[in-house]
Amino acid sequence: MYIKRHAEKTISALSKMFGAVMVTGPRQVGKTTMLKETIKDTDYVTLDDPILRIAAQENSNTFLKDNPPPVFIDEIQYAPNLFPYIKMHIDSNNDKGQFYMSGSQQFKLMKNVSESLAGRMGIVNLLGLSLREKYGCDFDKPFIPTDDYLLTRKRNTKDISYDDVWENIHRGSMPALWSSKDYDWQMFYSAYVRTYIERDVRELTQVGDENKFIQFMTVVAASTGQLVNLSSMARDVGISQPTAERWLSILQTSNIVYLLKPYSKNITKRTVKTPKLYFLDTGLAAYITRWNSSDTLKSGAMAGAFFESFVIGEIIKSYYNIGITEPPLYFYRDKDMNEIDLLIEENNTLYPIEIKKHADPTKKDTAAFKLLDKLPGVSRGHGGVVCMYDKLISLNDTDKVIPVNYI
């Protein structure tokens, strides 16, 4: 059963603007299925086919002659040398929507890829199913806690129970697990990790000890929602810090983790520079860290970190799905340990968000928001506490309690 994706509209819009469209994202999030659904009459070739892959790698110009546009090239990361020829074709005519490509690596981080397609290619980062997509909600605006957004969103919400939220967090966002509810969760993610190691990791780098890499993934998953601490990760796995840094880069390049940057202005010298790490699929993180049911997860020691990771992931999806590949998302933390979970920047205004897994937020949860008033050159916008409470209510003149189904 195909679940409609919000990024379909973005693909259609980009195909009218650019000669090429690229969809990147983790394995098995539905990139190929969505593109096939969106460009039904376009020829399709996949570089998973070893014969086609060799042809694309060794005879790139001939490959494009054999597969003339409009064409959909799947798993493009296996033949990055195609890009210069794609550029030449696009430059030789002004036709739009000639090349559609998908790959499990972020385009901006692909090895050996020049910026030859800058200005010629629209990019969509596709993650797993969003909460909106799972529940058939057509609302597709990026999350921001303004009155206009919340009022519009209120008219387009779906009721989601407390237990259902945790089922979503635990089961994850892979389309196969939602379109086929009889899929065994553990078997699916076991196969997923094995495929990821065998294909993406080996493509990106030589990992001498695959068991240690899985150990490293486990340590990273257990660190979701925390500041990156490479020395601690390296020590826990028994690898060097440069190796830990390289392996974390692999997880980022293949869209497994997201590094949330700290907000800073040059004048603001008190801000910590280390990013926070979030596992983008909470189901995968739960599998790796052995939280084997939603009941054990929601009452366990990592419940808060998983809820925060889930909310951050959903907000990222709301930006990615409309084609914003660099969401204006940050966190705030200073040397006095004052922290704001999320800042959304728009038009020189900062919108603060706290994320709490409980259902009884208070004004104390927004106490750190006033720190933004001291930052030079920016304004503080409306904020809120995203939590498990089931009603949108005001905490004060500017901040609200925001139910999780409003993201």
N, C-alpha and C positions, 0 to 999 in steps of 0.2 A: 504494500500500500504506500503510494507516494504522499508525503506530507509537504504541502505547499511551503515554499521558502520565501521569506521577505526579500531576499537578495535578487529574486527573479526580475523585479522591476528595475533594479540597479543595473543588471546585466543588459537589459533591453535599452536603457537610457545610454549606457556607455557605448553600446554597439553603434549608436547613431552619432557619437562624438569622436570615436577613435577607430583607427584601422585595426587595432588588436585589443582583445580583452583577455585579461589573465585572472583566473580564480585560484587562489592559494588557500591552504588550510590543512589541518591534520588529516591523516588517513581516515577513511570511512565516515567522514562527516557529510557525504552526499554531494561532493563537487561535480563528479561526472554525471550523476543522476539529474542534478539540477540543471546543468548546462544542456544535457540532452532534452530535457523537458522544455527549456527556454528556446533552443535553436533546433527545432525538430527536423528541418529540411537541410541541415548542414552535414557534409561528409565527416566521418569520424575515423581517426586513427589513434591507436594507443601505443606508446613506446614501452609498455609492459611486454609487448610482443618482441622477443629477442631479435627476430629478423628485421623488423621495422626499426628497432633501436639501433642496430648496427648500421643500417642504411642512413638513418638520420645523423649518426655520429661521424660516419666516414665519408658520406657523399651528400652533404647537407643541401647543396644547390639542386642536385638531381632529385633528392627526396621531395622538395617542394614542387618540382616540375611533375613528379609522379602523383603528388597529392595537392593539386592546385586549390587556391582559396575560392570561395569560402570553405574553411576546413577547421575542424576541432581536433587539436593535438593534445592528447591526454598524457600525463606524466612527463611534462616538458623538461623537468629537472634532469632527466637522463641525457638530454642533448642540448645543452645551453649554447652550443656552437650554431644552432639554427637561428639565433636572434639576429645576427648581422644580415642574414639573407632575408629574414622577415622584414627587417628595416628597409632593405633595398627595394623589396616589392612594394611596401607601403609608400615609400618615397617616389616610386615610379608612377603612381596614380593616386588619386584622392579618394578612392572608395573607402567607405567605412564598413566596419564589421566584417573584415576579411579573415582574420585569424582569431580563434578562440582557443585558449590554452588553460590547462589546469596542472597543478603540481602541489606536492605536499611540503614544499619549502617556501618560506616567505621570499618573494621575488627580490626584495631589497637586500636579502642576506645570501642569495644564491652564489655559489663559488663561480669565479671566472665569467661572470655576466657583466658586460659593460653597460653603461647607461645609454646604449644606442637607441633604445625604444622610449626614452624620456620624451614626453609630449606626444607620443604616438600610441600609447597603450593605457587603457583604463584598468585599474586593479581592484579586485574585491577579495578581502580576507573572509573566508567562510569558516565559521566554527560549527560546533554541533547545534542541534535544535535549540532554539530559544524557548523560554516558557511560553511566550506569545504564540510561537509556531505550534508547539505541542497542543495547545488548547484552542487552536483555530482562530486566534485573534488577529484581525486585519490591521490593527494599529501598528504603525511602523516608524514613529518619530523617535529620535534619540532621546534617552532619558536626561532630563534636567529638572530640578525641583522648583520650577516657576509655577505661579498660579495658573497661567494659561495651559501649561503642560498637564498639570494635575487635574484641572477641570475637564480637559478633553479626555484624558486617560480614564477618569472616573466613569465616563460614559461608555468606555470600551474595555472594562475589566471583566475577567472571568473569576468566579468564586473558586478559591483553592483552599482546601482544608489544611490544617497544621500537619497532619500525617501525610497528605499528598505533597506538601512542600518537601518534607524529608525523603519521601519516595523519589521525588525528582532529583534531589541532591545525591542520593545514594545510587540510583540507577544510572545517572549520568545523562549525556545528551546525544549519544550516538543514534542516528535514525533507525538502524536495524533493531535496537533494543526497544524502540517505541512503536515501530510499525509491526513488530512481531513480539508480542508480550510473552510468548512462550519461550523465547530465547533464554537460555541459561546465562545469567549474569557472569558467573565465575568463568565458565567456559569461553564466553565471548571475550572478556578482557584478557584471559590467559593467551588466547590466540592473537589478540591485538598486540600485546607486548612482544610476543614472539615475532610477528610480522614486522612490527616497527623496528626491532633490533636487526632483523635479517635484511631489511630493505633500506629504510631511511638512514639508520645509523651507519651501516656499512657504506652507503653512498656518500655520506658526509665526511667520514673520517675512518681511520684505522683504529678500532678499539680492540686492544690486545686481549682483554679479559671481559667477556660479555657478562659474566656473572657479577663482576664488580660494577659494571655499568648499571645492571639491574639494581644492585645495592645502592648505587648513587641515586637512581630514580626514586627509590624508596625513601632515602634521606631527604631528597628534594620535596617529595609529596608530603612528608611529615613536617616540612618547613613551610607549607603553604600559608600565606597570610603573614609571614614574618619577614624581617629585614634579611637580605642575603648575607650569609656568613660563610664565605668560601673556605676559610681556614678550618672552621668546625666541620663542614661537610667533608673536606678532604681527610681530616683526622678520623671521622667516623667510618669512612670507607677504606682508609689505608692507601690513599693515593696522594700525589703531590698537589699543591694548590694550583699550579698552572694547568694540571690535568683536570682538576675540578672546574676551573674556569672554562676550559675548552669544552668539557662535557655539558656544562650548563648552557653554553652557547649553542650546542647541538639541540638541546631541548627547546631552546627559544626559536632557533631557525626552523625546526619542524613543528612549530605551533603547539607544543605540549605545555609550555609555561609562558607566562606573560610577566614582564618586569615593569612594575609600576614605578615611575620616576618620582622623586621628591620634588615638590614645588619650590622654586627658588627664584629670587631676583638677585642680581649681582650685589645689590646693597645689603641683602639679607644674609648676613654671615653666620647666623645661628642655626641655619637649616642643615640637617644631616643629609649627606649626599648619596648614601647607599640606597639602592632601590628595594622595593618590597617584591616578593615573589608570590605568584599565584598559579596554581595548577588550573588549567582552563577547563578540563573535564573532571568534575568532582567524582564521577563514577570511577574513572580510571585511578584517581588518587585514593579513593576508598578501597578499591581492589588491591592496590600495591601496598597500602598500609594495613590491610587485613581487617577492615571494618566490614564484616560480611552480611550485615543487615541494616536497614534504615533504623530499626529500634535501638541497636547497639550504638550506631553512629550518633543519633540525636541525644543520647544520654551519656555519651562518652567524653573523654577529656579534650577531644579535638572538635567538638560540636561547633564552638564559636568560630574556629578557623575555617571549617568547612562552610558554614553559613556565609561568612564574609567572602570566601572565595567564590561561592555560588552567585552572590549578589554582584560582585565585581565582574564576573564572567558575563552575567546577563546584561549588565550595562555596556560592557565592551561590545557584545553582539549587537546591541541597538545602534551603535555607531558603525561597526563594520558592515552591517547589512544594508546601509544606505550609501556605502561607498567611501566612508571616512576611514582611511587606513591608518591614520595617526590620531586617535581620539584625544581630545584635550583633557586628559585625566591625570591626576597627580594625587599624592598624599602629602600631609604636612606633619613634620616632627622636628622638634628643636632639641637643643642640648639639655633642656630642663625636663625632657620626656613628655612634653605636651604634644598630643597627637590628634590629628583629624584623619579619619580613615580614607576619605576621598574628597578631592577638590575637582570641580568641573569648571573650566575656564571658558568664558565666552564674552567677547566684546569688553575685555579688560575688567570683567567681573568674575569673582570667585564664588562658586556655589558649594557650600560645605555639606558633607554627608557623613553621618555616623551609621555604623551597621551593627545591630544588636540582635542576637538570636532570641532574646526574651520578648514577651508580649506586654510589658508594663513600662514603657519608656517614660522618662521624666525630663524636666528642664535641665537637670544635672548632666544628661547625656549630650547636651549642646553647649556646655560651659566653655569648651575650647574654641568655639566659633568666634568669640570676641577677639581672639588673638589676631584674626585677619584684619581687624580694624587698624592694627599698628603697622601693617605692611604698606610701604610707600607705593604710590602709583596705581593701586587697584582698589576696586570697590567690593564690598561684601554683598552678595545677593542672598536670596532666600535659601534656606537650608532645610535639613530634615533628618529624621532618624528612620532608616529603613529597618523594619522589624516584623515580628509575627503578629502584631496587633491587626485586627481585621477591619478597622475603620480609619479613614483619613480625617485627622483632627489637628487643630492648632495647639502648639505648645506655648507660643507667644506670637507677637506681631509678624515675625519673619520666618519662624521655623515650625515644621509640621511633623507629626507622626505619619510615616508613609508605609502602608502595608506592602509586603513584598510583591504582591501581584500588580502593583502599580509601576514596577520597573519594566 
